[in-house]
Amino acid sequence: MREPSDRDLVQRARRGDREAAAALFRRYWRDAWRAAFAITGRRSLADDVAADGFERAFAALGRFDERRPFGPWLHRIVANRALDLLRAERRLSDEELPDTPDLAPVHGAGDRGLLAAVSELSLERRMVVVLRYGVGMTPKQISDTLDLPVGTVNSRLARGLEQLRESLEVEHVE
Amino acid sequence: MSSELEQRLEGLLAEAPEPDPGAEEEALHRALRALHPGAPARRGLRTAVLVFAAAAVLLGIAAGSLAAAGALHVSFGHKAKPRPATTQLVLPKGANGVAAIIDGRLSVVTTGGFRLQGLPVTSAALSPHALFVAAGIGQSLVALKPSGRQAWSHPARGTVIAIAWAPFGNRIAYIVRIGHRFALHVIWGDGTHDTPIDRRVRAVRPSWRADSLAFAYVGAGGKAIVYDVGHRNRSILAVRAPVTGVAFAPTGDSVAVEQLDGVWVLHQSSAAKIQGHVDAFGWLSGRLADVVPGQGFVLVRLYASSGASRGSFRAQGNAVTVTPKIVVLRRGRNLVAGRTTLLTIPRRSTVQMLEIG
């Protein structure tokens, strides 16, 4: 039997069908959580960000334009939530708190992995790299999500890629 | 053409670990609770929004024209620059930590070496022994460990305006502003199990009983209420409304209840009222203390749980707060606790909170 489309599930969830809402949740939870993890670098924050993203998305489902795809809309909410949290935390880390991504348990010694290299990018670059390549947003969608000019998104992407290349090359040489 | 790196990046999320199944179930539960069954936005509403937007654009153009003519100053999304920092907060002798909110900015210092200065917050509280600090940041309740590694954040869905840690550190009572009302919640000390307690309360900081099993707060009608977290029931204290402050004693179950014209001290079946407006009140070295203004000084008066006087002393300055070990006063630009100057602040600054843990 063919799986219901996102649009079907959204329409049913809007009418209060909890099973449809749960199906929609399960379809996107893993990707949303992993995107949140790639942005925040910490499991606990990814839990909060992804859960909060879904909560906000479901609360706003009545306002969702169902002609648009659900996934990018959800990721946009998750990305914004991650950004809010990290900005709040960065204000703290500017003061005293160290940024402590818990990527180490994921990648063994000698295999830092791409994700670990991404986690070393600045928040601004990391965000656009994750949204562009991890989530698959276009630069225009990222510019809408982050409220940035497309040119800024493209330059951050280019600089992020350059930094990643350098970082991975150094790792390779080592 | 995409590079090899870009191709690798497209598989970026596959490198991320799997989410915890427990987190998934909790998130699903929260998401389903947020579901509001109802029809999608109607055309009529959309039209109204469009009309409103068009009106806003026209207003914007008009304002822009005036601005160009120099007749009107227009500023969109202007962010005020951070104020110059006050002096660094000093830890008083014998204390585990001190936290202060001055003009909406939090400063904290603890014996563990944790130091924070100037963080914009809406409220804050030190945990017992100053092991954590909880703060309202944006629309979240955030707890920070001195190392910063075990921080948690809980979406409060509003501005957190008051926070109170239970003496055992196992729970936090907090008040969140949602629209025009204030709601009271309790959350575990690890940031889980958030529970709404009262949907409408007054914006008065709750106060925990020494056994951490109950706390006092002020209900929407201005009554002082004690909520028992073990039995999940509440009892209204026999003090007429409106109540403006509550403070349980650090030991036993005596509670002080502030009104506009005095402070009641309730102890088991007895109740005594200390008449007169006070600048500050609290429990100092196990005794109820209030601070009343004098001529060029303040008078700190001490009382037993029965309400009987236990003496008084004079101090220079204006009352800021009564902490369990010391009274904090403002002398000119200085906030002082005994002989220690905790902080020097700009003259017109507002001290919203000062805690010594």
Contacts between the chains, C-beta under 8 A, distances in Angstrom:
chain1	res1	chain2	res2	distance
A	13	B	35	6.4
A	14	B	37	7.0
A	14	B	38	7.1
A	14	B	39	7.6
A	14	B	40	6.1
A	15	B	37	5.9
A	16	B	35	6.9
A	16	B	37	2.8
A	16	B	38	8.0
A	18	B	32	5.6
A	18	B	35	6.9
A	21	B	31	7.1
A	21	B	32	5.9
A	21	B	35	5.3
A	22	B	28	6.2
A	22	B	32	6.7
A	25	B	27	7.6
A	25	B	28	5.3
A	25	B	31	5.5
A	25	B	32	7.7
A	26	B	28	7.6
A	29	B	19	6.9
A	29	B	24	5.6
A	29	B	27	6.8
A	29	B	28	7.5
A	30	B	18	7.4
A	30	B	19	6.4
A	31	B	13	6.6
A	33	B	16	7.9
A	33	B	19	4.0
A	33	B	23	7.6
A	33	B	24	7.7
A	34	B	13	4.3
A	34	B	16	3.9
A	34	B	19	7.4
A	35	B	13	6.3
A	37	B	16	4.6
A	37	B	17	6.9
A	37	B	19	7.8
A	38	B	12	6.1
A	38	B	13	6.1
A	38	B	16	5.5
A	43	B	17	7.3
A	43	B	20	7.1
A	44	B	152	6.3
A	45	B	153	7.4
A	46	B	19	7.2
A	47	B	19	7.3
A	47	B	20	6.9
A	47	B	23	4.2
A	47	B	27	7.3
A	48	B	152	7.7
A	48	B	153	5.6
A	48	B	154	7.6
A	48	B	155	7.2
A	50	B	19	7.2
A	50	B	23	7.8
A	50	B	27	6.3
A	51	B	23	7.0
A	51	B	26	6.7
A	51	B	27	3.5
A	51	B	30	5.6
A	51	B	31	7.4
A	52	B	155	4.9
A	54	B	27	5.7
A	54	B	28	7.8
A	54	B	30	7.3
A	54	B	31	4.0
A	54	B	34	7.9
A	55	B	27	7.7
A	55	B	30	4.9
A	55	B	31	5.3
A	55	B	33	7.8
A	55	B	34	4.5
A	55	B	155	7.5
A	56	B	34	7.4
A	57	B	31	7.6
A	58	B	31	4.7
A	58	B	32	7.2
A	58	B	34	4.5
A	58	B	35	4.8
A	59	B	34	4.1
A	59	B	35	7.5
A	59	B	36	6.4
A	61	B	35	6.8
A	61	B	36	7.4
A	62	B	36	6.2
A	62	B	38	5.3
A	62	B	39	7.4
A	62	B	40	5.8
A	62	B	41	6.5
A	63	B	40	7.8
A	63	B	41	5.8
A	64	B	40	7.8
A	66	B	40	7.1
A	84	B	138	6.3
A	85	B	140	7.4
A	85	B	153	6.1
A	88	B	137	4.8
A	88	B	138	5.8
A	88	B	140	7.2
A	88	B	142	7.0
A	88	B	153	7.8
A	89	B	151	7.4
A	91	B	119	5.9
A	91	B	120	7.2
A	92	B	116	7.0
A	92	B	119	6.2
A	92	B	144	6.8
A	92	B	148	7.1
A	92	B	151	8.0
A	93	B	148	7.3
A	95	B	115	7.5
A	95	B	116	4.9
A	95	B	117	6.1
A	95	B	118	7.2
A	95	B	119	6.3
A	96	B	114	6.5
A	96	B	115	5.4
A	96	B	116	5.6
A	96	B	148	7.2
A	97	B	116	7.9
A	97	B	144	6.9
A	97	B	148	3.3
A	97	B	151	7.5
A	98	B	147	7.9
A	98	B	148	5.7
A	98	B	149	7.9
A	100	B	148	6.6
A	100	B	149	5.2
A	106	B	15	7.8
A	106	B	16	7.9
A	106	B	17	5.2
A	113	B	15	5.3
A	114	B	8	5.7
A	114	B	9	6.7
A	114	B	11	8.0
A	114	B	12	6.0
A	114	B	15	5.7
A	115	B	12	6.4
A	115	B	15	4.1
A	115	B	16	6.1
A	118	B	9	7.9
A	118	B	12	6.6
A	129	B	9	6.8
A	129	B	12	7.9
A	130	B	12	6.9
A	132	B	9	7.8
A	133	B	6	6.6
A	133	B	9	3.6
A	133	B	10	5.3
A	133	B	12	5.4
A	134	B	9	7.4
A	134	B	12	4.3
A	134	B	13	4.6
A	135	B	13	7.7
A	136	B	10	7.7
A	161	B	3	7.7
A	161	B	5	6.2
A	161	B	6	7.2
A	164	B	5	6.2
A	164	B	9	7.7
A	165	B	5	5.9
A	168	B	5	7.3
